[in-house]
Amino acid sequence: MTRFFAAVLLSALLACAGAGTISGGRAPQQSGSGRPTFYRDVLPILQTHCQACHRDGGIAPIPFETYERVARKAGAIADAVTSGKMPPWFADRNIGKFANDPSLSDQEISTLADWSDADAPAGDPHDAPPPRAWAGGWNIPEPEDVVKMPGPVSIPAQGEIEYTYEIIPTGFKADKWVQMSQVRPSSPQYVHHAVVYIRPPDSKWLRGAPVGVPFTASTLKSKKDKHDANWTDSDVLLVYAPGSSPDSWPATMAKFIPAGSDLVFQIHYTTNGRAGSDQSSIGLIFAKSPPPQRVLTLQLTNDSFAIPPGADDYRVEVHGSLPNDATLLSFFPHMHLRGKRFEYNIAHKDGGVETLLRVNYHFHWQMSYRLADPRPLKAGTVLQAVAWFDNSTKNEHNPDPNRTVRWGDQTTDEMMVGFFDVAVPANIDKTQFFIRPNAMHDHTH
Ligand code: HEC
């Protein structure tokens, strides 16, 4: 079955923060003075490539900010970067170029390895670059507005948890264009994913559901609301998953939140043996003036597969054609514990297949991949997503290799979703984007 409908995605740039390549640090100056030092050569690399996660209050275990903390980990850092384990990045390097690729150059890798080999010399603190400014726990600059769940959601110690929803009114009196945004769980260790949807005032989505309190689909009274909880064509403001970075759009485009909209959080909490709570929020920075283009999040989804027990490379495909011209911006593949590989392709008319992204999937790291060169596509272009699953014992994350696995919410079930972001003219919303010019002709005549 093929679907190509509007819904989610996040994507994330890291122009000014996040795990991306950010200029600002000084280039390592190894030549001339021999061995690298912490302040002159190592710290700039850590600021640019590691501190988005490795800083006080960041998602990684050890902050890489002071000489004392970093020097103790010099060996582990050298191992992590020479093995390619850090910074985390899962795209096949031979395919495509991505603006948020945080990978180190060969020279940066040898700087860190040489520094460790030389017993991690400090060097002269006067050589240090200015510290990178982080706005509290944010990887974007200080947000202009923060929409936060009104109260904490309790998470039990054990068991599977149904998706948690919470509808939060924005109170926006005027239309808003969102230039940057970041989802921040207060307890990221429980959050497998969070999707923040935009519910405009005229949307009929989940109107029977409570506002300002957490709920799950099974507690809703109406059959329609129960069903709708899982399928919406509301646009997505942002998707969060471990390792994902904030959204930050170029000045010519932004996400649109109509006046009077609600934000709807959908959070998949997972248990870890200890009970706790989470109160997630989203930080927003608005465009200075309305941009010429609007960003929409779309998805290619196949929800009708059955992965046989023990299959170690099971292929699931879906394709769809673009209803109108659009500029392709970024990708966010989503699978669960049996995910192995994910590809986005353009299927050309002559039968050729052009691969835009191939991800060697890792369940613990769900990331967005933002094209370094956004790709203008014509209406009718066929986009294809292909996923491979490993349901064998070779997959260390596989909870049960003896089961036929189908679509489902829980991580022990599977999903096959290829989210992607496109830019379209600012006056086009998701519904309008899906009206095919031919269909319109048919209706009017
Ligand atoms: C997107 C977030 C992110 C970025 C960027 C990142 N890390 Fe990490 N790093 C983590 C997380 C989370 C862990 C702990 C979980 C794990 O090991 O997978 C970790 C673990 C590590 C460890 C293992 C710590 C130990 O227990 O010894 C090292 C070393 C490390 N990172 C080095 C780096 C270096 C060096 C960079 C930059 C070149 C970097 N990381 C960039 C998130 C990140």
Boltz pocket constraint, residues with backbone or C-beta under 6 A from the ligand:
constraints:
  - pocket:
      binder: B
      contacts: [[A, 19], [A, 45], [A, 46], [A, 49], [A, 50], [A, 51], [A, 52], [A, 53], [A, 54], [A, 59], [A, 60], [A, 61], [A, 62], [A, 73], [A, 76], [A, 77], [A, 80], [A, 81], [A, 86], [A, 87], [A, 88], [A, 102], [A, 104], [A, 243]]
      max_distance: 6.0
